[in-house]
Amino acid sequence: MKGVLLLAHGTPESLDQMPEYLRLVRGGREPPAELVEEMRRNYAAVGGRSPLADITRAQAAALQRELADGTPVLVGMRNWRPFVADALREASAAGVTDIVALPLAPQYSSLSVGKYREAVEHARPDGMTVRFVDSWHDHPELLEAFAEKLRSARARAAWDEVVFTAHSLPVRVVQEGDPYPAQVAATARGVAARAGLGRYRQAYQSAGRTPEPWLGPSLEETLAELAAAGLRQVLVAPIGTSRPGPSRARAASAWAAPIRSTSHRPSSAPWPTSSAAIMPVAEAGVAVVGGGITGLAVAYELTAAGAPFTLFEAQPRWGGVIRTERADGFLVEAGPDSILAQKPDGIALCRELGLGDQLVPTTLPRTVYVLHRGRLHPLPEGVLGIPTRIGPLLRTRLFSWPGKLRMGLDLVLPRGGGGDESIAAFLRRRLGPEAVQRLGEPLLAGIHAGDPERLSLKATFPRFAHLEARHRSLIRGFRAARDADAASAGSSAFLSLKHGLGALVEALVQRVPPAALRTGVAVASVARAVGRFRLELAGGGSAEAAAVVLCVPAPRAASLLAGEDSELAGLLSAIPFVSTATVLLGYRRSDVAHPLDGHGLVVPRREGLRTSACSFFSSKFAGRAPDGHVLLRAFLGGRRDPEAVARDDASLLTTVREEMGPLLGLRGAPVLARVYRWPAGTPQLEVGHLDRMARIEARLAGRPGLFLAGAGLRGTGLPDCIGDGRAAAAAALRLIGGCASGAPSGSG
């Protein structure tokens, strides 16, 4: 039997219950007397009793009537009766075995919806399947419901401004990768578009009483600012829940008087569409656009030199594709999981930041499996799949005997012509077609989520071309490199950090002056203006800088520069990017039959699976899963399956479980399941990329003070991005060192 469980925060039924309620909210800690009294005053302001419980029960009854098939709809509260556990027991007693858990908070946060999930998982009766809805912040019917309320309110009165509001969160939670502010902003945009709003503000309320910073601006600050600007009528529209609360009502009523009583006329200037975009822009000699690892490396270098700058990041968090989370004892890497040790820039930066003792190597054995004809075969000993010993190559069943003999011809074949060629063309020429099918496509091209027939060898794996040029034979070249590295035999080719790569982002942010950091501020365009650069901000306002470093994906850089240099923008927009999805599954060790004695597996396209690779993450690095558990990271999308990211979470999870289940002996349901999407997040350095970059560099040479850095330009991977960013910072420092005009100014 199926059922629905509506999840809510909970609220006391009377003022006398306030101390007990606050003890529950505070995890059992006794609330201070002044907090109890303040909350009682807030509830008294709305009649002495919150209507939330009644509204939630009415929603449940309405949903049950709408379903019209007898499906029971229950209500579970996290901090009041009926508790989640009570509702699940009631559902089980009624015969429900399959229940959909729907939080009434539309946006996901680890501190709200994440806690609901924990409560549900902790109290789930044996034999009951729970399908949890993590987020529905952009569901069309939700947006339309909010928009209809907005249209109705605007029809009854003339409002000078609309302020969308949601519950605040500690900034540290957002910096750890919480999607909440991005989802709140998406809800606001969607409602505004449907309601026909040309402008609006966004604010937060109910920040906690802790010394750490919380998301802002607060509703109180926003209303005071609007009052000072002469606005009389402001409509406060809560969008962080499907029903309003006393804290929002109290905040709005407390600030209504100064807004309504002001005698100043409203400003005729248009309001920006994002409250974050009107933050004052600090004066900066350099404007850095993009707060991923490249932009942070630039900011770190500028900080060390004492140069003035401002770092703009459109998203609410730093780090770009680096996103580390902790969940139920698992350490989750949503993006990259390691740093290539061969390229020194990444490891060197970690050591500079004092993270040297946190660097951890990959664990032994470092076997990678290749799926061939439905069976997993360990890759023969070598470097990036290129064999360096004859014995393992002869013994493997991954390659046929004709294929092995063809690979052996590499030892006698002449050098190539030295031109730009694809990974597939190079491997086919040196090692034969089987090497393309079983190495080049799943492993080498798989690293870039690309097509080996299109990816440029010199742009993606220049070492291969260098070894052929020096040693004639690829196998001889890698064997020589292996012998040269004999002193460091057993060392790891990849390193990570004990607490995940997010620690690198945190360390960089801590080294940068807070006044130079601007999250939630998108740059709309960059153009030269009277010897300086002018940056127009997406939400209104502008900034000027002596130098600009763009650390954003090439297509985004193209849009920023379209009005400044159409030819440069065209070159940048021609660099393709593909979308990928990462699926993480945590299992009890007893539910995985495979020994996971290696780092993972790759899947050639010919095997017909949508999953292109699966990393045995808890085997690759220590400390990634709690005792008695394992963590897998599967990858989908890219050139192989460009539509993968458009599929919903349930579909992607099902695909990975169904495809990896028989290979790894997965039994039962995972104890952790996460899906992360990276739309247009992986650059494709295809044949011709180096020529295109030469033309880009030529255009930049004619625009002193404009710099480009990051993935998809001069390389890919974290070390390349870090090195590129630091080099761009050094170039900007040389330029502004000779600028007599000093630091630029900003306006908002």
Number of C-alpha atoms within 10 A of each C-alpha: 14 17 21 22 24 21 25 26 20 22 23 21 18 13 18 11 13 20 20 17 21 22 15 17 17 12 9 11 10 12 17 11 9 9 14 19 14 11 17 19 16 21 23 16 17 16 11 15 18 22 18 20 22 11 14 22 16 12 18 19 15 13 17 18 14 11 11 10 8 12 17 22 24 25 26 27 23 21 21 20 18 15 18 27 20 16 22 22 15 13 24 20 10 12 14 20 17 17 23 16 23 22 28 20 21 24 26 23 22 19 13 18 25 15 14 25 20 15 18 22 15 11 15 17 16 8 10 17 15 20 14 17 15 19 18 19 23 19 12 13 10 18 23 18 14 22 22 15 13 21 15 12 14 14 10 8 10 12 14 15 20 19 22 24 24 26 23 21 24 17 17 15 18 20 19 19 21 22 18 27 24 18 20 25 22 16 25 29 21 21 24 22 15 17 19 12 16 11 17 20 20 26 26 26 23 16 15 13 9 8 7 9 13 21 19 20 18 21 26 17 15 19 24 17 13 20 24 15 15 20 24 23 21 19 19 21 21 23 26 24 17 19 15 17 17 22 17 21 16 17 18 19 12 13 17 18 13 17 21 14 13 16 12 13 10 17 12 6 6 10 17 19 20 22 20 23 23 19 19 16 23 20 21 23 28 30 28 29 27 31 29 22 25 31 32 30 26 31 31 24 21 22 17 10 12 10 18 22 27 26 26 24 25 20 19 22 24 28 26 20 16 21 24 23 17 14 14 11 13 19 20 24 23 22 17 15 21 23 22 18 18 12 16 14 19 22 22 16 19 21 13 9 14 11 17 14 10 16 18 18 20 20 17 14 12 16 18 22 23 23 22 18 11 12 11 18 18 17 25 24 19 17 14 13 16 22 21 21 13 13 11 15 21 15 10 16 16 23 20 12 13 11 15 20 14 18 24 19 16 21 16 10 14 13 17 13 8 11 9 19 21 23 28 26 21 21 25 18 19 26 25 22 18 19 22 24 19 23 24 27 25 26 24 23 25 22 15 21 29 24 22 27 19 18 26 26 27 23 25 25 15 11 15 20 21 15 18 21 17 12 15 20 23 27 26 18 21 22 18 15 14 16 12 11 12 11 9 10 10 9 14 16 15 18 22 23 21 18 18 26 24 21 20 23 23 15 16 20 20 12 15 18 14 11 13 19 21 26 18 20 26 21 22 16 19 25 19 20 11 7 12 19 21 23 23 20 22 19 22 22 19 22 23 26 28 26 30 28 24 27 30 24 24 25 20 15 21 24 18 21 22 17 13 16 17 13 15 19 22 16 17 23 18 13 20 17 22 20 22 25 24 23 23 23 21 24 21 20 16 12 16 17 14 14 10 21 16 21 22 22 25 26 25 24 16 13 12 10 17 19 27 25 27 22 21 20 28 23 24 26 23 14 16 24 24 16 11 9 18 24 26 24 23 25 24 27 24 28 19 19 17 16 13 20 22 15 10 10 17 11 12 24 18 11 17 23 22 13 13 19 16 14 16 16 12 20 15 11 14 16 14 15 17 16 19 17 19 17 16 16 19 23 23 27 27 24 20 16 22 17 11 16 17 11 15 19 15 12 16 16 12 9 13 16 23 23 21 22 28 27 26 26 24 18 19 20 20 23 24 22 27 28 24 26 29 22 17 26 29 15 18 25 22 12 16 20 12 9 13 7 11 15 20 21 17 19 16 15
